[in-house]
Amino acid sequence: MKLWDIRQNRLIKDLYVAEQTAVNCVEFNPFCVTIAYGSSDKTLKHWDLERFELISTTPMDKLPATKLAFDFTGKNIFVGTNEGFKYWMIDDERPEFIDMFEVGWNNLQDFVYKEEGLYGIL
């Protein structure tokens, strides 16, 4: 995965993604300088963009992530899959699974997290 400065049209950093793994979704953290991405290997990876170090990797799930949204703390993330949402604390090297909301959506197009709640679009 490549991180670009589009203002200067220059490559900042190549982040390692294992061979044969596709990045399905990416979300920049609006509260600190980190990024998270879900990939076809059914994990979620959280990177520090100041040191370019991997912060955490979730255990392999049964479905790949299709959408991501950080919560208002920037330390937790909602992960959308075709079965619903999973809520993870990902701010240290051992991610902690917090909760799952099964909604049975097969066509999740997008979702957004706001302080009032989580909103999904089919």
Helices and strands as residue ranges (DSSP letters): E 2-5, E 10-14, E 23-28, E 34-39, E 44-48, E 53-57, E 67-70, E 76-81, E 84-89, E 96-102, E 110-114, E 117-121
